[in-house]
Amino acid sequence: MALRALLKHLTITSALLCLAAAAPSGPSFVPVFKTNFPDAFVLLQGSRFIAYSTNDGPNVPMATSTDLVHWSFVADSNGNRRDALPTLGSWAKSGFTWAPEVLQLGNRYLLYYTASDRKKNAQCIGVAVATDPVGPFVDSNPQPIVCQADLGGSIDADALKDADGKLYLYFKNDGNRVHARTTLWGQPLATDGLSVTGQPTELLKDNQGWEERVVEAPTMVRSPAGYELFFSGGFFGWNPDEGGLSPYAMGYAGCAGPLGPCTAAPENPILHSFDDREAGCLSGPGHQSIFQVGTRSFMSFHAWETSSGCRKQEDNRYLYIAPIFWKDGKPEIGSSLR
């Protein structure tokens, strides 16, 4: 690493260590980006963080930060929000581009995204390539790389580069779309990351009560305990009972390897909605990404905008960032950065 890059990296790491170690007063979780930015994935690239989100105008909106607390949209030369994926793959319809995640392989960046397949009438997963992490990414494939149409479709791609260099892709079959059960899957990727190989492996089923027959948003990580699969579960929206918070929540499973087997933690969910006089208000936390800054781990997730009385506000999902620790092999989420 060049000296200038090393100094920038150390500066970022030192600043975030101070933020994570500080004992905050007030609510446990405070949004860092108060605009609609759901399903965010955070990438550390050089001296900046880049976050990618589900479509809201652009197919893939992006925001950047140098400290994880202050964020702004990536803009084009006209001041408009820049689209990381201005043109979808030829197989995809516009308007349904969800949950993008980016993997760096050498001097290339691979963007895995969910979109609606023109022919299959289902959400499927594609991959696009760029040499710049803010794009434009280009998907030249004539079809998606994963599409479990007979299981409702496939969404929420997550890529892992393991310590041995092998690549894996994780996703959910979109069963709840067709009133069926949901499962989280893992499958090896080719060495260039542009296609899957072999057969998908079932990693986790929706068999815990709090999940309400929905598991999604897989994130596989290497932790001090080994392999852990984080995920979200439950209905993502607000409780239909008037005044109720969203049942959406986050859990994890311990896995024996990158393709399992995995066992859901009995203490799930590890992050859920609450309305507490001291801890504050949080509704529908989920769709996490986990990333490293030096030796420290951080988690991004979204939650709904709420009123001062912890009630439904506008249909916006805000971005949150919090440190994540491991104690006795189990993950613990710290108070959010603010």
N, C-alpha and C positions, 0 to 999 in steps of 0.2 A: 504494500500500500504506500502510495506517495505520501511525503511528509504533510502536505497541505490537506489531503484527504484524511490522513490519520488524525490530524489536529481537529478537523471538523467532526469526525466520528467521536473523538474523546469529549468534545464540547457537548455534543448532543447527549451522549451517555451520561456525563456528569450532571447536566441539567435535569434529565429525566430521573436520575437516581434521587436527586433532591426532591422533585415533585412526588415521587412514589413513597419516599420515606416520611414526608411531612404528615403530621396528624391533622387532617382537615376538620374544620368546624362546619356545622350546618348539615345539609342532606348528604347521604352516603354517595349518591350518584347524581352528577350534574352533566348535562349535555355539553359537548365541546363544539358542536356545529348545529345551530338552531335553524335548520332548514330541512326540507324533505330530502333524506339521503339514506334510503333503506338498503339493507343487505350489503353493507359496506365491507370491502376487503382492503386492508392496509399493507402497502409495500414500502419497505425502507430502501431507498435508492440514493446512494451517495450521501449527501448532507440534507436530504429532504424526505418527507413521507408523502406518498401518493395514495389516495383512497379512491376506489372505484365503486359505483353503486348501480342499483337497478334503474332502468330507464325512467326519466322524468323530464321530458323534452328530448334531449340527446339520448341515443341508444344506450351509451355508457357515459354518464357524467363523471367528472373527476374533480377532486379537491386536493390541495397540497397544504403542508404545514412543515415548519422546521422544529416545532417543539411539542407536537401532538395536542396542543391546547388551542392554538389560534389557526383557523382553517379558512381557506378561500377557494372558490371555484377556479379551475384552470380555464383560462379564457383564450379566444383566438384573437387575431389582429384587430377585429372589430369590437372587441369587448364582450362578445357572446360566449356562453359556456361552450367549451370545446368538447367534441365528441371523440372518445377514444376509438370508437368503432362506427365511423360515419356511414359505412355501407355494410349491411349484413351479408352473410353468405347467401348464395343464390337460392338455397333451400329454405330460407327463413322469411317469415312475414314480419313486418315492422310492428312496433307497439307492444311487444311481449318479451322484451330483452331483460332477463333477470340475472341477479346474483353473479356478477363477473368476478373472476379471480385471475391473478397474473403470476406466472412462474418465469423466473429468469434462468435461461440456459446459455451460458457464455455471453455472447453479444446479442442474443435474441431474447425477446420477451414473448411469451405465449399467453394469450388471453382466452380462458375457457368461459363460455357464456351459455345461457339458456335462452332459447327462442322458439317460436312456434313454427313447426314444420309445415310447409305449404301443402304437402300431399298427405301427411299422416294425421292431420288434425290433432296434434299432440305437441306438448313442449318437449324439446330435445336439446342435446348439448353439442355445441360446435367449438372449434378452436381457431383463433386468428393469430397472426404473427406480425411483429413490428421490430424495428431496431431501436426505437425510442419508446420508453415506457409510457409516454403520453400519446403514442400513436402517430399516424393512423395505423390501427391494426387491420389486417386484411385476411379474410377467410376465403381461401381459394378452393375449398372442398365443395364438391357438388352435392354433398349430403352431410348430415350431422355425424359425429364420431360415436355417439351413444344415443340410442332412442329405443326404450323398452315400451313400444307402442301397445303391446298386449297387456302391459301392467299399468297403463295410464299415461306413459311417457316418462321422461327422465329430466330431473332438474338439479340445481344446486351443486355444480361441480366444484371439487376441491382437489388440488394436485399436491403431491408430496414427492420431494427428492430425498431419498433416504441416504444414510451415511455411506452406503456402498455405491451410491450413484444411481441406483435403480429408481425408476419413476412409477408412481401409482396415481390413479384417478379414483375419487370417491364421489358418490352421487346418491340420489334418492329416486326410487320409482314413484311417480306422481299418482299414487293410488287413490288418494282422497278426492282427486278430480273426477274419478269414475266410481266413487262410493266403494272403493276397495281398500285393503290394508296397505300399509307402507313399510318399506324396508330400506335400510342403508346398505350400500354395496361398495365393494372395492374391486379394482381391476388393474392389472399392469398396463403401463403405457410403453409404447415403442421408445427406443433410445432418443429419438428426436422430439418426443412428446406430442406428435401430431396424430397419433392413432392409438387405439387400445389393442392389446393382444390377449390371447387366451380367452377365458370365460370369466364373467363377473362372479364374485363370491359374496354371499349374504353375510353381513357383519352384525346387524342389529335389527330386530323387529320391534314393532310398536306394541309391546306387551306390558308396559308399566301404566298404571292407572292415570297418572298425571298427564300422560302423553295424549290422551283422548283419541287414540288410533291414528296419530300423526307423529312421525319422526322425520326430520329434514335437516338441511344445512350442516352436513358433516364437516368436521375439521380434524384431520389426523395429525398428531404431533408426537415428537419424541420428547419425553420428559425424564426427570430423574427416576421415575418409576418404570420407564419403558415406553411402550406405545399407548397413547390414550386418544380415544375418539370422542371429541366434543360434538354436541348436536343440540338442536332445538326441538320442542314438541308442543303439542296442543294447538288450538285454533289461534291463528296469528292476530285476529282482530279483537275488538272489544267484546266483553261478555254481553250476550243479548239481554240479560237482566238489566234494567235501567240502573245506571250508576255503578255497575260492576266493572272491575278492571279486566284487562285482557288475561286469559288463561295461558298465554304463550310463555314458555320458560325454557331454561337451559339445563342440560345434564351432560354426563360423560360416561364412558365405558372404558375399562381397562382391557387392553388387547395383547395377545401373546406375540403378535408380529404385525407387519403392515397389512396383512390380509386375514387377521384374526387368528383364532376365534376371540370374540369380544364379549365381555360381561358387563352389563349396565350396573352402575354403582347403586347400592341400596339407599344411599342418602340423597339421591336425585329427587327433585331438581336442585341444583346448586345456586341458581339465580332465578327469581320469579317476581311477579308483581307484588307490590306492597303499598300500603298507605299508613304511615307511622308518624306520629308527632315529632319524634326526634330524627329518625332516619330519612324522612321525606316521602316522596311519591315516585313510584316507578310502575309503568304499565306496559306489559308485553316485551320484556327484554329477551333478545335472542338474535339469531343469525350472526354468530360470532366469527371473528378471524383472530388468530393468535400469531404474534410475530416477536422476533428477538431484537433487542437493542443492546449490543454487547453481551453480557451474561444475564441480562434481565429479560423477563417475558412480559408482554402486554397483550391485552385483549381489547378488540373493538366489538361493539354490538349496537343494535338500535333498540329504541323504545319509543312509545307513542308520545306525542305532544299532549300535555295535560293542562287543565286549568289550575288556578291557585287552590281550588278545592279538590284536586285530584280526580277530576271528571274529564270526560271526553272533550277535546278541543277540536282543532282542525285535523284533517287526515294526513298528518305529517309524522314521519318516523325520524327522530333525531339520532345523531351519532354520539356515542359515548366511548371513552377510552379509560381503561382501568388496568392497574398492574395485576398480574396473576402470579401466585407463589405455590410452592409444593411443600406441604408439611406432612411428614410421615407417609409420603407417597401419594397424598391426596391433594388435588388442586384447591386453592383458596383465592377468591377474588377480592382484591383490596378496594378501598374507596377510590372513586374515579378521579382522574386528573381534572383540574379546573383552573 
